[in-house]
Structures are given as structure tokens and as C-alpha cells.
Amino acid sequence: MQPRRRLFSALLALVAITAILPTVGLRAAPDPGDLEAARDRLFELEREFQLVSEEYNLVREDLVAIQGEMAEIRLVVREIQGRMDTKKAAAIKVATELYKSGPGAVAIESVLSAESLAEIETRLEYLKSTQTAQAKVFERLAVDQNLLAHNLGLLEADRAKALAAETRLTDLRQDIQGKVDDQKGEVATLNAAIARARRQAAAAEAAAIDAQPGIPLPPVNIKPAPAPNERAQVAVEAALSQVGKPYQWGAAGPDSYDCSGLTMWAWAQAGVGLPHNSGAQYSATVRVDQSDLASGDLMFFGSPIHHVAMYIGNGQMVEAPYSGQTVRVVSASRSDYVGAGRPGV
């Protein structure tokens, strides 16, 4: 291992152990076991938070879909009701005509009072046609009534789903905010330790070292590779233009982002729509082998999937990591990688 890399690894361990083992204090040379524990802790913090925040995004996406379906059903209901009103008016008109001509004896008398055979045939045909019209009108009214009842049932079911989703969103907001509050002190300690370590170990030298997973690269080390097509190039440039903006759970720009919010926003600039959830983005993209990764492809992490980042080539990716951090470029090497996807194919 190169001297600078050894130095940076020691700094990483120093920072992480500050959060994990606060009673032990800062040590200049942590053993490998402490370093592994530090890495595990960092990944666990990220996993716990992103699992909940990405579930929030998914439930919110579902709620939007339900609300859209409800709007469509309401349009159908209004159309059916309008059609029924028209048919009811027609039914009243038919009934009025039949009343005037008279059912039963009155109708017979109307026929018998005709002065010619031709007139009798005309009146009989009229009675027959009006009765048939009445039957058809009421038959169609019955069909529409059943259709209306069916759609009202769907609307009521969607209302129940929407209420359940809203309740779940409220619970998730509380859970997420609780995690933010619980981790706030730990994140502050980590940031302070990083600042101290950089001052003590010559930050200028450390800035040139390859990033470890979860540690941001300085902007001077960002080396995106050319994307395979124009849309992917636009998405990559859009994502990189947001480096430095804060992470905010549930956000999708333009001032802050969570992980799937960043990739969704970046690809939207290229005219490609993606859902606001890492697992849903995995389902919405075409699978790509890790050996075939190209700039603009999305990389997915965790089981279940709870994190997504955009590959930019040269072993790097841009991501919105977790609360307390900013959009950044990091090494694309992570132990919890599960697959990649290509949008817009």
C-alpha cells in the first residue's frame, strides 16, 4: 500500500471509530478489526436511513398513482351521470308519449278510432315503436346504473388505499425525522473528526488519494468518461452539476436531493422519466453487466435495494448519500452492489 493510502486509511478509521467507540477516544493507529467495525457501522447507518427514506418515496409514488386513478374514475362517473341524465330525459319523453296515446284500453280506442286501415297500421306501429324505445331506454339506464355503482365502488376502494398511504407517510416521516435527530450528533462528530484529521495529516496530500467507499472525492479528481449517447451525456452533466448540494430525504431538486431524487432529476433533464424510488428505478431500467457499465448507467446497492447512484466512468459514481452529506463523487466500488440499469433504452 502506498504511504499516502496508508495514511488516508488510518484517518478513515480514526473518524469512524470516533462515532462507534466514543469512550475509547481518538487513536493514531487503530487495529484492522476497529477499521472493519467502523466501515460496518457507516454502512449500517446509511442502510437504516435509506431503507426508510426510500420506502417513503415508494409510498408517495403509490399515493400519486392512486390519486391519478381516482381523478380518472371521477371523470368516468361524471360522464356516466351525464349520460344517465340524458337517458332519463328521454325516458320521461317516451313515457309522456305513451301516456298521451294511452296504455291498454285507451291505446286500443286510439287505434279503433282511426278512419282508415292505413291509419290503424300507422298507430299500431307508433305504439309498438314507442314501447320498444321505452324498453331500450330503461335497459340502457340499468346498464349505466350498474356501471356507475361499479366505478363508485372503485373510487371508494381507492379512497381507502389513499388514506392508508397517507397514514403510512405520516408514520414514515416521524420515523425518518427520528433517525435524523438520533444521527445528528454522530454525523457532527464525524465531520469534526474529519476536519481535525485533515489539519493534522496534511489535507493537500490526502486530497489526491483514491476515495474509500463513503468518503467524497475532491472536485479536482472528478473524471467522467464520455457517455455512449447524447441523452446519457446530458444526464451525467446534469448530475455532476449538482455536486455540493445537500442531501435531503424525499427531495428531487433543484436545491437538494435524496439518492433516487438525484438520478430521477438528472435523467429528467435528458427527457427520460424515472420513478422516485431506487427499487422502482431498478425495475424501470434495462439490466447491464458490471463489465459493460457506461457513463449514465445507474448502480444499485443493498438488499432490499435502498440506494442508487449514477456511474460516470473511470470507476467513479455520483450520488446523494445520506443526511448530513452533500451530492458527491465517490468510488463506484461498494460491497453491497446488486446490479446496474440503463435508463431510456
Secondary structure, 3 states (H helix, E strand, C coil): CCHHHHHHHHHHHHHHHHHHCCCCCCCCCCCHHHHHHHHHHHHHHHHHHHHHHHHHHHHHHHHHHHHHHHHHHHHHHHHHHHHHHHHHHHHHHHHHHHHHHCCHHHHHHHHHCCCCHHHHHHHHHHHHHHHHHHHHHHHHHHHHHHHHHHHHHHHHHHHHHHHHHHHHHHHHHHHHHHHHHHHHHHHHHHHHHHHHHHHHCCHHHHCCCCCCCCCCCCHHHCCCCCCCCHHHHHHHHHHHCCCCCEECCCCECCCCECHHHHHHHHHHCCCCCCCCCHHHHHHHCEEECHHHCCCCCEEEECCCCCEEEEEEECCEEEECCCCCCECEEEECCCCCEEEEEECCC
